[in-house]
Amino acid sequence: MTRNYFDKELNELHLMMLKMGSAVEEALINSVHALKNKDIAMAQEVIDNDDEIDNMESDIEDKCLKLIALQAPMAKDLRFIATALKTITDLERIADHAVDISKTTIRLADEKYIKELIDIPKMGEIATRMVKESIDAYVKQDVDKAREVAKMDDEVDAYYKQMFRELLLIMMEDPKKINQATSFLFIGKSLERIGDYVTNICERIVYAVTSEHHNLND
């Protein structure tokens, strides 16, 4: 296999990563939108489309393994292929969280919300931007951007803590609202975990480019 052919295959891998990242980003946007607006049809669409994201994960995994098997990549190339293999697992998990949010939307369809949803949409917006920009950073091998994206996780955490305190107070004041408040807490935790997954992706990007491990949670 010539280097030019390998570079072509590597570029195809990057395009596949962008496509999967875009699909996960869309699932996350739609899941939070469906929750906020009680859009059951959109929530179901997120659930139905999850198989397509799973298939993308499998296709990218096959692509990565073929690249490794057909030509022993140079160290940096190998790090990027390994990063892709780990990143698609995190992307698939993020999509699963979007499915969980959508299932909760359907479950709460007949209930009046105990409060206006403010923090969850804000968390969703930041988390979605983190997903998009982390994949861009991967494709562009942009360490500085990866670090900037990881810092956005602090905003997600802050919104989660704020939401947790508010919902805890609601549950203490009215035990009848505990079930729904708990559902919102689980959604908030899902979005907080998504921020952690993206931070992991960003750490791997830094490693792929520099060959150095850095904890970006500090």
BELTA-V155864 format. One record per backbone hydrogen bond with DSSP energy under -1.0 kcal/mol. CO is the residue of the C=O (numbers start at 1). NH is the residue of the N-H. E is the energy in kcal/mol with one decimal. If there is no record, write none. Layout:
# BELTA-V155864
co=CO nh=NH e=E
co=CO nh=NH e=E
This chain:
# BELTA-V155864
co=2 nh=6 e=-2.3
co=3 nh=7 e=-2.8
co=4 nh=8 e=-2.0
co=5 nh=9 e=-2.4
co=6 nh=10 e=-2.5
co=7 nh=11 e=-2.3
co=8 nh=12 e=-1.9
co=9 nh=13 e=-1.9
co=10 nh=14 e=-1.9
co=11 nh=15 e=-2.1
co=12 nh=16 e=-2.2
co=13 nh=17 e=-2.3
co=14 nh=18 e=-2.4
co=15 nh=19 e=-2.2
co=16 nh=20 e=-2.4
co=17 nh=21 e=-2.8
co=18 nh=22 e=-2.4
co=19 nh=23 e=-2.0
co=20 nh=24 e=-2.5
co=21 nh=25 e=-2.6
co=22 nh=26 e=-2.4
co=23 nh=27 e=-2.2
co=24 nh=28 e=-2.4
co=25 nh=29 e=-2.6
co=26 nh=30 e=-2.8
co=27 nh=31 e=-2.2
co=28 nh=32 e=-2.0
co=29 nh=33 e=-2.3
co=30 nh=34 e=-2.8
co=31 nh=35 e=-1.9
co=32 nh=36 e=-2.5
co=33 nh=37 e=-2.3
co=34 nh=39 e=-1.9
co=38 nh=40 e=-1.2
co=39 nh=43 e=-2.1
co=40 nh=44 e=-2.5
co=41 nh=45 e=-1.8
co=42 nh=46 e=-2.0
co=43 nh=47 e=-1.7
co=44 nh=48 e=-2.7
co=45 nh=49 e=-2.2
co=47 nh=50 e=-1.0
co=49 nh=53 e=-1.2
co=50 nh=54 e=-2.2
co=51 nh=55 e=-2.3
co=52 nh=56 e=-1.9
co=53 nh=57 e=-2.2
co=54 nh=58 e=-2.0
co=55 nh=59 e=-2.4
co=56 nh=60 e=-2.5
co=57 nh=61 e=-2.3
co=58 nh=62 e=-2.3
co=59 nh=63 e=-2.2
co=60 nh=64 e=-2.7
co=61 nh=65 e=-2.4
co=62 nh=66 e=-2.1
co=63 nh=67 e=-2.1
co=64 nh=68 e=-2.0
co=65 nh=69 e=-2.3
co=66 nh=70 e=-2.8
co=67 nh=71 e=-1.1
co=74 nh=78 e=-3.0
co=75 nh=79 e=-2.1
co=76 nh=80 e=-2.0
co=77 nh=81 e=-2.2
co=78 nh=82 e=-2.6
co=79 nh=83 e=-2.3
co=80 nh=84 e=-2.1
co=81 nh=85 e=-2.1
co=82 nh=86 e=-1.9
co=83 nh=87 e=-2.8
co=84 nh=88 e=-2.4
co=86 nh=90 e=-1.5
co=87 nh=91 e=-2.6
co=88 nh=92 e=-2.2
co=89 nh=93 e=-1.9
co=90 nh=94 e=-2.3
co=91 nh=95 e=-2.3
co=92 nh=96 e=-1.9
co=93 nh=97 e=-1.9
co=94 nh=98 e=-1.9
co=95 nh=99 e=-1.9
co=96 nh=100 e=-2.3
co=97 nh=101 e=-2.5
co=98 nh=102 e=-2.0
co=99 nh=103 e=-2.5
co=100 nh=104 e=-1.9
co=101 nh=105 e=-2.0
co=102 nh=106 e=-2.0
co=103 nh=107 e=-2.1
co=104 nh=108 e=-2.2
co=106 nh=109 e=-1.1
co=108 nh=111 e=-1.9
co=118 nh=122 e=-1.5
co=119 nh=123 e=-2.9
co=120 nh=124 e=-2.8
co=121 nh=125 e=-2.2
co=122 nh=126 e=-2.1
co=123 nh=127 e=-2.8
co=124 nh=128 e=-2.3
co=125 nh=129 e=-2.0
co=126 nh=130 e=-2.3
co=127 nh=131 e=-2.2
co=128 nh=132 e=-2.3
co=129 nh=133 e=-2.7
co=130 nh=134 e=-2.1
co=131 nh=135 e=-1.7
co=132 nh=136 e=-1.9
co=133 nh=137 e=-2.2
co=134 nh=138 e=-2.0
co=135 nh=139 e=-2.4
co=136 nh=140 e=-2.4
co=137 nh=142 e=-2.2
co=142 nh=146 e=-1.9
co=143 nh=147 e=-2.3
co=144 nh=148 e=-2.0
co=145 nh=149 e=-2.6
co=146 nh=150 e=-2.1
co=147 nh=151 e=-1.6
co=149 nh=152 e=-1.0
co=150 nh=153 e=-1.5
co=151 nh=154 e=-1.6
co=152 nh=156 e=-1.4
co=153 nh=157 e=-2.4
co=154 nh=158 e=-2.1
co=155 nh=159 e=-2.2
co=156 nh=160 e=-2.1
co=157 nh=161 e=-2.4
co=158 nh=162 e=-2.1
co=159 nh=163 e=-2.6
co=160 nh=164 e=-2.8
co=161 nh=165 e=-2.1
co=162 nh=166 e=-2.0
co=163 nh=167 e=-2.8
co=164 nh=168 e=-2.3
co=165 nh=169 e=-1.9
co=166 nh=170 e=-1.9
co=167 nh=171 e=-2.4
co=168 nh=172 e=-1.9
co=169 nh=173 e=-1.9
co=170 nh=174 e=-2.0
co=174 nh=177 e=-2.3
co=175 nh=178 e=-1.6
co=177 nh=181 e=-2.4
co=178 nh=182 e=-2.8
co=179 nh=183 e=-1.6
co=180 nh=184 e=-2.1
co=181 nh=185 e=-2.1
co=182 nh=186 e=-2.2
co=183 nh=187 e=-1.9
co=184 nh=188 e=-2.7
co=185 nh=189 e=-2.4
co=186 nh=190 e=-2.1
co=187 nh=191 e=-2.2
co=188 nh=192 e=-2.1
co=189 nh=193 e=-2.4
co=190 nh=194 e=-1.9
co=191 nh=195 e=-1.7
co=192 nh=196 e=-1.4
co=193 nh=197 e=-2.5
co=194 nh=198 e=-2.5
co=195 nh=199 e=-2.0
co=196 nh=200 e=-2.1
co=197 nh=201 e=-2.0
co=198 nh=202 e=-2.5
co=199 nh=203 e=-2.2
co=200 nh=204 e=-1.9
co=201 nh=205 e=-1.9
co=202 nh=206 e=-2.1
co=203 nh=207 e=-1.9
co=204 nh=208 e=-2.9
co=205 nh=209 e=-2.1
co=206 nh=210 e=-2.7
co=207 nh=211 e=-2.9
